[in-house]
């Protein structure tokens, strides 16, 4: 779903036994901002389907090395 909104990639990473995080890479900030409302709907739907609670959300430029 998120890929169809223009994301370059979406990765789910398990952080603890029952916790995970989703990392979405966007081509630029404009595309990411345009997808914001639709992403809120995806989060709501996921919350209902998977019985989970979103703890936090972070946005902005990120630097990673690996």
mmCIF file as gemmi writes it, N, C-alpha and C atoms, coordinates in Angstrom:
data_model
loop_
_atom_site.group_PDB
_atom_site.id
_atom_site.type_symbol
_atom_site.label_atom_id
_atom_site.label_alt_id
_atom_site.label_comp_id
_atom_site.label_asym_id
_atom_site.label_entity_id
_atom_site.label_seq_id
_atom_site.pdbx_PDB_ins_code
_atom_site.Cartn_x
_atom_site.Cartn_y
_atom_site.Cartn_z
_atom_site.occupancy
_atom_site.B_iso_or_equiv
_atom_site.pdbx_formal_charge
_atom_site.auth_seq_id
_atom_site.auth_asym_id
_atom_site.pdbx_PDB_model_num
ATOM 1 N N . UNK Axp A 1 ? 0.816 -1.195 0 1 0 ? 1 A 1
ATOM 2 C CA . UNK Axp A 1 ? 0 0 0 1 0 ? 1 A 1
ATOM 3 C C . UNK Axp A 1 ? 0.863 1.264 0 1 0 ? 1 A 1
ATOM 4 N N . UNK Axp A 2 ? 1.841 1.318 0.893 1 0 ? 2 A 1
ATOM 5 C CA . UNK Axp A 2 ? 2.666 2.512 0.994 1 0 ? 2 A 1
ATOM 6 C C . UNK Axp A 2 ? 3.513 2.697 -0.258 1 0 ? 2 A 1
ATOM 7 N N . UNK Axp A 3 ? 3.958 1.609 -0.854 1 0 ? 3 A 1
ATOM 8 C CA . UNK Axp A 3 ? 4.718 1.71 -2.099 1 0 ? 3 A 1
ATOM 9 C C . UNK Axp A 3 ? 3.882 2.363 -3.192 1 0 ? 3 A 1
ATOM 10 N N . UNK Axp A 4 ? 2.585 2.092 -3.2 1 0 ? 4 A 1
ATOM 11 C CA . UNK Axp A 4 ? 1.722 2.675 -4.222 1 0 ? 4 A 1
ATOM 12 C C . UNK Axp A 4 ? 1.546 4.185 -4.042 1 0 ? 4 A 1
ATOM 13 N N . UNK Axp A 5 ? 1.944 4.707 -2.88 1 0 ? 5 A 1
ATOM 14 C CA . UNK Axp A 5 ? 1.865 6.148 -2.618 1 0 ? 5 A 1
ATOM 15 C C . UNK Axp A 5 ? 3.141 6.871 -3.055 1 0 ? 5 A 1
ATOM 16 N N . UNK Axp A 6 ? 4.106 6.126 -3.588 1 0 ? 6 A 1
ATOM 17 C CA . UNK Axp A 6 ? 5.322 6.734 -4.103 1 0 ? 6 A 1
ATOM 18 C C . UNK Axp A 6 ? 6.592 6.441 -3.324 1 0 ? 6 A 1
ATOM 19 N N . UNK Axp A 7 ? 6.506 5.617 -2.294 1 0 ? 7 A 1
ATOM 20 C CA . UNK Axp A 7 ? 7.697 5.283 -1.508 1 0 ? 7 A 1
ATOM 21 C C . UNK Axp A 7 ? 8.67 4.458 -2.346 1 0 ? 7 A 1
ATOM 22 N N . UNK Axp A 8 ? 9.96 4.644 -2.094 1 0 ? 8 A 1
ATOM 23 C CA . UNK Axp A 8 ? 10.977 3.828 -2.759 1 0 ? 8 A 1
ATOM 24 C C . UNK Axp A 8 ? 11.052 2.439 -2.152 1 0 ? 8 A 1
ATOM 25 N N . UNK Axp A 9 ? 10.912 2.359 -0.82 1 0 ? 9 A 1
ATOM 26 C CA . UNK Axp A 9 ? 10.97 1.068 -0.144 1 0 ? 9 A 1
ATOM 27 C C . UNK Axp A 9 ? 10.298 1.161 1.218 1 0 ? 9 A 1
ATOM 28 N N . UNK Axp A 10 ? 9.87 -0.001 1.716 1 0 ? 10 A 1
ATOM 29 C CA . UNK Axp A 10 ? 9.272 -0.107 3.046 1 0 ? 10 A 1
ATOM 30 C C . UNK Axp A 10 ? 9.867 -1.344 3.701 1 0 ? 10 A 1
ATOM 31 N N . UNK Axp A 11 ? 10.425 -1.183 4.884 1 0 ? 11 A 1
ATOM 32 C CA . UNK Axp A 11 ? 11.047 -2.302 5.593 1 0 ? 11 A 1
ATOM 33 C C . UNK Axp A 11 ? 10.444 -2.419 6.987 1 0 ? 11 A 1
ATOM 34 N N . UNK Axp A 12 ? 10.128 -3.633 7.395 1 0 ? 12 A 1
ATOM 35 C CA . UNK Axp A 12 ? 9.644 -3.897 8.754 1 0 ? 12 A 1
ATOM 36 C C . UNK Axp A 12 ? 10.781 -4.563 9.514 1 0 ? 12 A 1
ATOM 37 N N . UNK Axp A 13 ? 11.147 -4.009 10.666 1 0 ? 13 A 1
ATOM 38 C CA . UNK Axp A 13 ? 12.245 -4.526 11.467 1 0 ? 13 A 1
ATOM 39 C C . UNK Axp A 13 ? 11.743 -4.891 12.859 1 0 ? 13 A 1
ATOM 40 N N . UNK Axp A 14 ? 11.985 -6.126 13.265 1 0 ? 14 A 1
ATOM 41 C CA . UNK Axp A 14 ? 11.608 -6.558 14.612 1 0 ? 14 A 1
ATOM 42 C C . UNK Axp A 14 ? 12.6 -5.954 15.598 1 0 ? 14 A 1
ATOM 43 N N . UNK Axp A 15 ? 12.082 -5.257 16.613 1 0 ? 15 A 1
ATOM 44 C CA . UNK Axp A 15 ? 12.946 -4.608 17.591 1 0 ? 15 A 1
ATOM 45 C C . UNK Axp A 15 ? 12.935 -5.316 18.941 1 0 ? 15 A 1
ATOM 46 N N . UNK Axp A 16 ? 11.848 -5.993 19.246 1 0 ? 16 A 1
ATOM 47 C CA . UNK Axp A 16 ? 11.712 -6.789 20.462 1 0 ? 16 A 1
ATOM 48 C C . UNK Axp A 16 ? 10.785 -7.948 20.143 1 0 ? 16 A 1
ATOM 49 N N . UNK Axp A 17 ? 10.534 -8.802 21.107 1 0 ? 17 A 1
ATOM 50 C CA . UNK Axp A 17 ? 9.711 -9.989 20.865 1 0 ? 17 A 1
ATOM 51 C C . UNK Axp A 17 ? 8.359 -9.644 20.241 1 0 ? 17 A 1
ATOM 52 N N . UNK Axp A 18 ? 7.693 -8.612 20.753 1 0 ? 18 A 1
ATOM 53 C CA . UNK Axp A 18 ? 6.373 -8.251 20.253 1 0 ? 18 A 1
ATOM 54 C C . UNK Axp A 18 ? 6.326 -6.832 19.696 1 0 ? 18 A 1
ATOM 55 N N . UNK Axp A 19 ? 7.472 -6.296 19.307 1 0 ? 19 A 1
ATOM 56 C CA . UNK Axp A 19 ? 7.516 -4.927 18.78 1 0 ? 19 A 1
ATOM 57 C C . UNK Axp A 19 ? 8.275 -4.9 17.455 1 0 ? 19 A 1
ATOM 58 N N . UNK Axp A 20 ? 7.875 -3.974 16.603 1 0 ? 20 A 1
ATOM 59 C CA . UNK Axp A 20 ? 8.582 -3.798 15.341 1 0 ? 20 A 1
ATOM 60 C C . UNK Axp A 20 ? 8.492 -2.334 14.926 1 0 ? 20 A 1
ATOM 61 N N . UNK Axp A 21 ? 9.315 -1.977 13.957 1 0 ? 21 A 1
ATOM 62 C CA . UNK Axp A 21 ? 9.244 -0.63 13.413 1 0 ? 21 A 1
ATOM 63 C C . UNK Axp A 21 ? 9.219 -0.737 11.895 1 0 ? 21 A 1
ATOM 64 N N . UNK Axp A 22 ? 8.626 0.265 11.281 1 0 ? 22 A 1
ATOM 65 C CA . UNK Axp A 22 ? 8.532 0.32 9.837 1 0 ? 22 A 1
ATOM 66 C C . UNK Axp A 22 ? 9.363 1.51 9.367 1 0 ? 22 A 1
ATOM 67 N N . UNK Axp A 23 ? 10.26 1.254 8.431 1 0 ? 23 A 1
ATOM 68 C CA . UNK Axp A 23 ? 11.103 2.309 7.87 1 0 ? 23 A 1
ATOM 69 C C . UNK Axp A 23 ? 10.701 2.491 6.413 1 0 ? 23 A 1
ATOM 70 N N . UNK Axp A 24 ? 10.283 3.693 6.081 1 0 ? 24 A 1
ATOM 71 C CA . UNK Axp A 24 ? 9.85 3.993 4.722 1 0 ? 24 A 1
ATOM 72 C C . UNK Axp A 24 ? 10.821 4.994 4.102 1 0 ? 24 A 1
ATOM 73 N N . UNK Axp A 25 ? 11.311 4.671 2.923 1 0 ? 25 A 1
ATOM 74 C CA . UNK Axp A 25 ? 12.211 5.567 2.198 1 0 ? 25 A 1
ATOM 75 C C . UNK Axp A 25 ? 11.429 6.237 1.073 1 0 ? 25 A 1
ATOM 76 N N . UNK Axp A 26 ? 11.453 7.57 1.071 1 0 ? 26 A 1
ATOM 77 C CA . UNK Axp A 26 ? 10.745 8.358 0.072 1 0 ? 26 A 1
ATOM 78 C C . UNK Axp A 26 ? 11.742 9.008 -0.881 1 0 ? 26 A 1
ATOM 79 N N . UNK Axp A 27 ? 11.34 9.256 -2.125 1 0 ? 27 A 1
ATOM 80 C CA . UNK Axp A 27 ? 12.254 9.898 -3.062 1 0 ? 27 A 1
ATOM 81 C C . UNK Axp A 27 ? 12.557 11.348 -2.682 1 0 ? 27 A 1
ATOM 82 N N . UNK Axp A 28 ? 11.601 12.01 -2.01 1 0 ? 28 A 1
ATOM 83 C CA . UNK Axp A 28 ? 11.803 13.381 -1.553 1 0 ? 28 A 1
ATOM 84 C C . UNK Axp A 28 ? 10.708 13.743 -0.552 1 0 ? 28 A 1
ATOM 85 N N . UNK Axp A 29 ? 10.89 14.868 0.105 1 0 ? 29 A 1
ATOM 86 C CA . UNK Axp A 29 ? 9.941 15.305 1.128 1 0 ? 29 A 1
ATOM 87 C C . UNK Axp A 29 ? 8.568 15.643 0.594 1 0 ? 29 A 1
ATOM 88 N N . UNK Axp A 30 ? 8.493 16.106 -0.633 1 0 ? 30 A 1
ATOM 89 C CA . UNK Axp A 30 ? 7.204 16.476 -1.226 1 0 ? 30 A 1
ATOM 90 C C . UNK Axp A 30 ? 6.312 15.241 -1.359 1 0 ? 30 A 1
ATOM 91 N N . UNK Axp A 31 ? 6.866 14.162 -1.88 1 0 ? 31 A 1
ATOM 92 C CA . UNK Axp A 31 ? 6.096 12.921 -2.053 1 0 ? 31 A 1
ATOM 93 C C . UNK Axp A 31 ? 5.66 12.388 -0.685 1 0 ? 31 A 1
ATOM 94 N N . UNK Axp A 32 ? 6.568 12.418 0.282 1 0 ? 32 A 1
ATOM 95 C CA . UNK Axp A 32 ? 6.239 11.935 1.631 1 0 ? 32 A 1
ATOM 96 C C . UNK Axp A 32 ? 5.112 12.754 2.245 1 0 ? 32 A 1
ATOM 97 N N . UNK Axp A 33 ? 5.184 14.071 2.111 1 0 ? 33 A 1
ATOM 98 C CA . UNK Axp A 33 ? 4.148 14.945 2.689 1 0 ? 33 A 1
ATOM 99 C C . UNK Axp A 33 ? 2.798 14.708 2.024 1 0 ? 33 A 1
ATOM 100 N N . UNK Axp A 34 ? 2.78 14.503 0.725 1 0 ? 34 A 1
ATOM 101 C CA . UNK Axp A 34 ? 1.526 14.259 0.008 1 0 ? 34 A 1
ATOM 102 C C . UNK Axp A 34 ? 0.865 12.96 0.452 1 0 ? 34 A 1
ATOM 103 N N . UNK Axp A 35 ? 1.646 12.012 0.926 1 0 ? 35 A 1
ATOM 104 C CA . UNK Axp A 35 ? 1.112 10.713 1.335 1 0 ? 35 A 1
ATOM 105 C C . UNK Axp A 35 ? 0.673 10.672 2.796 1 0 ? 35 A 1
ATOM 106 N N . UNK Axp A 36 ? 0.896 11.729 3.553 1 0 ? 36 A 1
ATOM 107 C CA . UNK Axp A 36 ? 0.662 11.742 4.996 1 0 ? 36 A 1
ATOM 108 C C . UNK Axp A 36 ? -0.75 11.314 5.397 1 0 ? 36 A 1
ATOM 109 N N . UNK Axp A 37 ? -1.781 11.877 4.794 1 0 ? 37 A 1
ATOM 110 C CA . UNK Axp A 37 ? -3.161 11.534 5.168 1 0 ? 37 A 1
ATOM 111 C C . UNK Axp A 37 ? -3.481 10.077 4.861 1 0 ? 37 A 1
ATOM 112 N N . UNK Axp A 38 ? -3.036 9.606 3.721 1 0 ? 38 A 1
ATOM 113 C CA . UNK Axp A 38 ? -3.3 8.215 3.349 1 0 ? 38 A 1
ATOM 114 C C . UNK Axp A 38 ? -2.574 7.249 4.278 1 0 ? 38 A 1
ATOM 115 N N . UNK Axp A 39 ? -1.381 7.618 4.701 1 0 ? 39 A 1
ATOM 116 C CA . UNK Axp A 39 ? -0.627 6.78 5.633 1 0 ? 39 A 1
ATOM 117 C C . UNK Axp A 39 ? -1.349 6.691 6.97 1 0 ? 39 A 1
ATOM 118 N N . UNK Axp A 40 ? -1.949 7.767 7.418 1 0 ? 40 A 1
ATOM 119 C CA . UNK Axp A 40 ? -2.721 7.741 8.664 1 0 ? 40 A 1
ATOM 120 C C . UNK Axp A 40 ? -3.836 6.707 8.561 1 0 ? 40 A 1
ATOM 121 N N . UNK Axp A 41 ? -4.468 6.617 7.399 1 0 ? 41 A 1
ATOM 122 C CA . UNK Axp A 41 ? -5.506 5.612 7.185 1 0 ? 41 A 1
ATOM 123 C C . UNK Axp A 41 ? -4.949 4.2 7.212 1 0 ? 41 A 1
ATOM 124 N N . UNK Axp A 42 ? -3.76 4.011 6.648 1 0 ? 42 A 1
ATOM 125 C CA . UNK Axp A 42 ? -3.11 2.693 6.66 1 0 ? 42 A 1
ATOM 126 C C . UNK Axp A 42 ? -2.797 2.295 8.094 1 0 ? 42 A 1
ATOM 127 N N . UNK Axp A 43 ? -2.289 3.236 8.885 1 0 ? 43 A 1
ATOM 128 C CA . UNK Axp A 43 ? -1.974 2.944 10.291 1 0 ? 43 A 1
ATOM 129 C C . UNK Axp A 43 ? -3.226 2.558 11.058 1 0 ? 43 A 1
ATOM 130 N N . UNK Axp A 44 ? -4.317 3.258 10.822 1 0 ? 44 A 1
ATOM 131 C CA . UNK Axp A 44 ? -5.571 2.954 11.505 1 0 ? 44 A 1
ATOM 132 C C . UNK Axp A 44 ? -6.064 1.56 11.137 1 0 ? 44 A 1
ATOM 133 N N . UNK Axp A 45 ? -6.008 1.242 9.857 1 0 ? 45 A 1
ATOM 134 C CA . UNK Axp A 45 ? -6.444 -0.08 9.397 1 0 ? 45 A 1
ATOM 135 C C . UNK Axp A 45 ? -5.56 -1.176 9.992 1 0 ? 45 A 1
ATOM 136 N N . UNK Axp A 46 ? -4.249 -0.959 10.01 1 0 ? 46 A 1
ATOM 137 C CA . UNK Axp A 46 ? -3.328 -1.948 10.577 1 0 ? 46 A 1
ATOM 138 C C . UNK Axp A 46 ? -3.599 -2.158 12.054 1 0 ? 46 A 1
ATOM 139 N N . UNK Axp A 47 ? -3.909 -1.079 12.754 1 0 ? 47 A 1
ATOM 140 C CA . UNK Axp A 47 ? -4.215 -1.17 14.176 1 0 ? 47 A 1
ATOM 141 C C . UNK Axp A 47 ? -5.424 -2.056 14.425 1 0 ? 47 A 1
ATOM 142 N N . UNK Axp A 48 ? -6.431 -1.944 13.567 1 0 ? 48 A 1
ATOM 143 C CA . UNK Axp A 48 ? -7.639 -2.751 13.71 1 0 ? 48 A 1
ATOM 144 C C . UNK Axp A 48 ? -7.387 -4.209 13.334 1 0 ? 48 A 1
ATOM 145 N N . UNK Axp A 49 ? -6.662 -4.437 12.264 1 0 ? 49 A 1
ATOM 146 C CA . UNK Axp A 49 ? -6.446 -5.794 11.762 1 0 ? 49 A 1
ATOM 147 C C . UNK Axp A 49 ? -5.456 -6.595 12.601 1 0 ? 49 A 1
ATOM 148 N N . UNK Axp A 50 ? -4.442 -5.93 13.15 1 0 ? 50 A 1
ATOM 149 C CA . UNK Axp A 50 ? -3.389 -6.649 13.856 1 0 ? 50 A 1
ATOM 150 C C . UNK Axp A 50 ? -3.423 -6.444 15.364 1 0 ? 50 A 1
ATOM 151 N N . UNK Axp A 51 ? -4.417 -5.75 15.864 1 0 ? 51 A 1
ATOM 152 C CA . UNK Axp A 51 ? -4.557 -5.522 17.299 1 0 ? 51 A 1
ATOM 153 C C . UNK Axp A 51 ? -3.255 -4.994 17.901 1 0 ? 51 A 1
ATOM 154 N N . UNK Axp A 52 ? -2.75 -3.913 17.31 1 0 ? 52 A 1
ATOM 155 C CA . UNK Axp A 52 ? -1.516 -3.331 17.827 1 0 ? 52 A 1
ATOM 156 C C . UNK Axp A 52 ? -1.722 -1.869 18.184 1 0 ? 52 A 1
ATOM 157 N N . UNK Axp A 53 ? -0.741 -1.299 18.846 1 0 ? 53 A 1
ATOM 158 C CA . UNK Axp A 53 ? -0.791 0.099 19.261 1 0 ? 53 A 1
ATOM 159 C C . UNK Axp A 53 ? 0.468 0.784 18.736 1 0 ? 53 A 1
ATOM 160 N N . UNK Axp A 54 ? 0.291 1.895 18.034 1 0 ? 54 A 1
ATOM 161 C CA . UNK Axp A 54 ? 1.434 2.642 17.559 1 0 ? 54 A 1
ATOM 162 C C . UNK Axp A 54 ? 1.943 3.511 18.696 1 0 ? 54 A 1
ATOM 163 N N . UNK Axp A 55 ? 3.225 3.357 19.02 1 0 ? 55 A 1
ATOM 164 C CA . UNK Axp A 55 ? 3.815 4.073 20.136 1 0 ? 55 A 1
ATOM 165 C C . UNK Axp A 55 ? 4.313 5.441 19.707 1 0 ? 55 A 1
ATOM 166 N N . UNK Axp A 56 ? 4.919 5.525 18.534 1 0 ? 56 A 1
ATOM 167 C CA . UNK Axp A 56 ? 5.443 6.81 18.095 1 0 ? 56 A 1
ATOM 168 C C . UNK Axp A 56 ? 5.619 6.83 16.583 1 0 ? 56 A 1
ATOM 169 N N . UNK Axp A 57 ? 5.814 8.022 16.068 1 0 ? 57 A 1
ATOM 170 C CA . UNK Axp A 57 ? 6.059 8.216 14.645 1 0 ? 57 A 1
ATOM 171 C C . UNK Axp A 57 ? 7.114 9.311 14.507 1 0 ? 57 A 1
ATOM 172 N N . UNK Axp A 58 ? 8.062 9.091 13.625 1 0 ? 58 A 1
ATOM 173 C CA . UNK Axp A 58 ? 9.135 10.053 13.419 1 0 ? 58 A 1
ATOM 174 C C . UNK Axp A 58 ? 9.237 10.342 11.926 1 0 ? 58 A 1
ATOM 175 N N . UNK Axp A 59 ? 9.544 11.571 11.592 1 0 ? 59 A 1
ATOM 176 C CA . UNK Axp A 59 ? 9.673 11.945 10.191 1 0 ? 59 A 1
ATOM 177 C C . UNK Axp A 59 ? 10.82 12.92 10.035 1 0 ? 59 A 1
ATOM 178 N N . UNK Axp A 60 ? 11.356 12.961 8.844 1 0 ? 60 A 1
ATOM 179 C CA . UNK Axp A 60 ? 12.442 13.889 8.551 1 0 ? 60 A 1
ATOM 180 C C . UNK Axp A 60 ? 13.592 13.17 7.903 1 0 ? 60 A 1
ATOM 181 N N . UNK Axp A 61 ? 14.599 13.933 7.551 1 0 ? 61 A 1
ATOM 182 C CA . UNK Axp A 61 ? 15.765 13.35 6.91 1 0 ? 61 A 1
ATOM 183 C C . UNK Axp A 61 ? 16.536 12.487 7.908 1 0 ? 61 A 1
ATOM 184 N N . UNK Axp A 62 ? 17.109 11.4 7.391 1 0 ? 62 A 1
ATOM 185 C CA . UNK Axp A 62 ? 17.823 10.459 8.225 1 0 ? 62 A 1
ATOM 186 C C . UNK Axp A 62 ? 19.149 10.096 7.574 1 0 ? 62 A 1
ATOM 187 N N . UNK Axp A 63 ? 20.144 9.889 8.369 1 0 ? 63 A 1
ATOM 188 C CA . UNK Axp A 63 ? 21.435 9.431 7.887 1 0 ? 63 A 1
ATOM 189 C C . UNK Axp A 63 ? 21.696 8.057 8.477 1 0 ? 63 A 1
ATOM 190 N N . UNK Axp A 64 ? 22.074 7.113 7.63 1 0 ? 64 A 1
ATOM 191 C CA . UNK Axp A 64 ? 22.375 5.763 8.109 1 0 ? 64 A 1
ATOM 192 C C . UNK Axp A 64 ? 23.643 5.271 7.409 1 0 ? 64 A 1
ATOM 193 N N . UNK Axp A 65 ? 24.369 4.435 8.094 1 0 ? 65 A 1
ATOM 194 C CA . UNK Axp A 65 ? 25.581 3.847 7.542 1 0 ? 65 A 1
ATOM 195 C C . UNK Axp A 65 ? 25.572 2.36 7.855 1 0 ? 65 A 1
ATOM 196 N N . UNK Axp A 66 ? 26.008 1.569 6.906 1 0 ? 66 A 1
ATOM 197 C CA . UNK Axp A 66 ? 25.966 0.14 7.198 1 0 ? 66 A 1
ATOM 198 C C . UNK Axp A 66 ? 26.768 -0.7 6.332 1 0 ? 66 A 1
